[in-house]
Amino acid sequence: MVTAASLDVPVSRRIDIGGITLNVREAGDGPLMVFLHGITSNSAVFAPLTSVLSRRFRTVSVDQRGHGLSDKPATGYRARDFAADIAGLIEALDRGPAILIGHSLGSRNSVTAAAAYPHLVRSVVAIDFTPYIETEVFDALEQRVNGGDQLFADRAAVETYLARRYPNLPAAAIRIRAESGYRAVDGGLRPLAAPAAMAETASGLREELESVYRAVERPVLIVRGEVSTLVSAAALAKTARLRPDLPIVVVPGADHYVNEVAPDITLKAIANFVDA
């Protein structure tokens, strides 16, 4: 049994939410704060945030379906599927409504969950994903995602690959990804993220999102990295015109991986938002 006393340090466990089992990392006690990572990633990447926020909140970082140590069904990688997972998890934890902190894929899923299940969501921090992302950006993303399913000789080879793929990530963030995102197989290491699931998830990121942003009524903070190549300045401006009531934070010098590149600024943005 997971208790508040046992959550002084993160605890990893699998939670059956009905139809799928999700792996989570929990820490702290207090209001529920759920963290949802980007495509091909996993729950461990939020450690720099949860190590601080777990002093005030019950932080629950999720391996989303198809990723990490969670189940990897053959189908079910649309926004509505991920949103249903979020709702099921909040209900299973029985501590809602939750503050959702989502990056990229997790941002899309968090806003979708807030629109579809408003009684389970208190607010959303939506990091570097908005409607209006350009087609050519999604084309490049799919190419990168599908190219990540490789066999690596060892952990050093993984770190070398990740450092090339994510040139702005600090060395500590690269180590977290290398240590948490791969499994031993014959001949070396392979990503935990399932290749077929990643392909379907990447395709699903092209789903229309404008109606979701129009519909969401819970508070949403939009965060963009100043030099993000996923969310262009034009896409952000168009989103601001769609929902001028939603606050926006642009993180100086950060690329798409805002919470890993600039955790201190991300923490300040989250604190200011949830305390407002």
N, C-alpha and C positions, 0 to 999 in steps of 0.2 A: 504493500500500500504506500502511495506517495503522500507524504505529509509536509506541512510547512517546514518543520524542523529538518526534514531530509533534503530540502531544496536550497540550502545555503550554497551548494555547488550544483551545477546542472546535472539533471538526471535524464537519461534517455529511456524511453519506453514506447511501446507500440499500442495504439488505441484503435479498437474496432468501432467504427462509426456506422456500421450497417452496410454490408456490401463491399467495403474496402477497409483495410487497416493502414493507418498512417503512423509513421515514426515521428516522434517529437522529442525535443530537448526542453526540459522545464527547469525553472529556477525562480526563487523568490516567493513572495506572498503579497497579496493586495489585489487591486483591480486587474482584470485579465487583459493582457496585451499579447496579440498573436502576430508572429513574424512569418512572412511568406516570400521566399526567394525567387530569383529569376530562373530562366530556362537553363538546363544542364547543371544547375547549382544544387545546394542542399542547405539544410538548417544551420550548419556550423558557421556559415559565413557571417551570421549576425552576432557571433560571440562578443566582439568589441562593444556592441550596443547593449546586449542583454546583461553583460557583466556589470554595467552601470545601472541600467533600468530595473534590474531585478531587486534593487534595494527598495523600490517603491511599488513594483508591480509583480504579479505572477506572469512571468514571461514564458511564452510557449512558442518555440521556433519549430516549424513544420517542414518535414520532407514532403513536398507535394507529390501527388500521384505520378508514377513513372520515374521518380527521382529518389536518390539516396537509398534509405532502407525501407521506404514505404512500398506498398503493393504496386505492381506494374501491369495493370490489366491491358488486354489487347486493344480495347477501344475506350472512348470516353474522355477525350482531351479537349473538349470545347469549354468555353468560358462558363457555361451553366454547370458543367460537371465539376470544375474546380470550385465554383461558388457553393455548390451543394456540399462538397467536402468541408468547406469552411464552416458552413452552418451546422453540419453534423458534428464537427469537432467541438464547436462552442457548446452545443447541447450536451455532448458527452462529458465535457469538463464541468458543466453546470455552474459556471461562474460568470456568465455573461450579464449584460452585453459587453462585447469586447472592443478594444481599440485595435485596429488592424494596421500593421506596418508592412507594406508590400513594395518590393522592388521589381520593376520590369514586368515579367509574367505575373509575379505576385501582386503588383500594383493593379494590373488589369483585373485580376481575380478578386482583389479586395474591394474595388469599386463596384464590381458586378455583384458581389455578395451583399454589400451595403444597400444596393438598389433593390435586390430581390428579397432580402431578409432583414429589413430595417430594425425589427424588434431584437435582433441578435447583435447588432453593431452599434457601438457608441460613436465612433469616428474612424477616419481613415487617413493615413499618411501615404500618399501615392507617389512613389519615387520613380521618376524617369520612364513614364509610359503614359501616353495620352491618346485621344483620338487623333486622326489625321496624319499618322505616321506614313511617310511616302512609300510607294510600292518598291522603289529601288532599294530602300533601306531594309525592307522585309526580305527582298531577294538576297541581299548580302548576308543578312542574319541567318537565313536558312542554309546558305552555303557554309558558314562558319559552324553552325550547329551540327550539320550532317558530317562535317569533316573532323569532328571531335572524337568519333568512335574509332579509336586506334588502340593497338597493343603497345604498351610502353615497357621497356626492359626493366626499369626500376623507378624508385621515387625521384631520383635525381633527373631522370628523363622526363618525368611528369612535370617537375618544377621548371625545367628548361622550356618545355612546350607551353606551359601556362604563362611564363614570363614573356614569351613572344606574343601569345594571344592577347594578354592583358598587360600591355607595357606600362600603364600608369599605376598598377596595383603595387602597394608596398610589399616588401619581401614577406612580412608576417602574414598578409592576406593570401599570398601565393602558397605559403606553407599550409595554411588552414585548408585551402581548396585541395592541395595535393594529398594531405593526410586524411581528409574526410570523404573525398569524392571518388575513390577508386577501390577496386577489389582485386585480390590476388587470383590469377588464373594460370593455367599452364603456359609458361613462357614469359610471364610478367604481370602487368597490371592493366585492367580495363576500367572505363568509367562505370560507376554505379548506375548512372542515368541510362535507361533502356533506349537503344537506338530507334526502334520503331515508335516508341512513345515520344521521343524528342522530335522526330519528323512530323508526327501528327500534331504535337503541341505547337511547333513552329508554324505549321500551316494554319492552325487555329488562331494564331495571334493576329491574322488578317481580318478576323471577324469585325463587323461593324460595331463601333463602340460609342458613337455619338448619342444614340438613344439612351444608353445606360447613364452617360454623364448628364443628359437632360433630366433623367428620372430620379437620380440619387438625391435624397433629402438630408442625409446625415452629413455632418461637417467633414469636408475633405480638404486636406492640405496637399497641394501639388508641389513637388520638389523636382527640379531639373539640374543636372550638371551643366555648368556654363559651356563646356566644350563637348557635350554629348553628341555622338554621331547617330544615336537612335531617335531622340526627340530633338528635332530642329527648332531653331528660334521661331520659324514660321508656324510650325505645328503647335508650339506653346502659345503663340499669340492668338491663333485661331481658337484654341481651347479657352483662352481667357475671354474671348468675345462670346463664346458659347455659354460660359458660366462665370460672369464677372464677379459673382459673389464668393467664389472660392479663392482663398489666399494662395499665393505663389511664393516660393523661395527658390532663387537661383544660386547655386553654390559655386563661388568663384574657383576657377581652375580645375573643377572636377569634370570627369567624363561621365559616361553612362553609369559607372559603378560607384555612385555617389557615396553610399553608406560604407563601402570598403576603402575608398580613396580618402574620404574626409569624414571619418566617424565622429570627430569632436563637433564639427559643424552640424552634422546630422542629428546628434544628440541634443544640441541646443535648439534646433528647429522643432524636434519632437516635443521637448519640454515646454517651449513657448506655446506651441499649439495646444497641447493637452491641458495646460494650466490656464489658458485664456478664458 
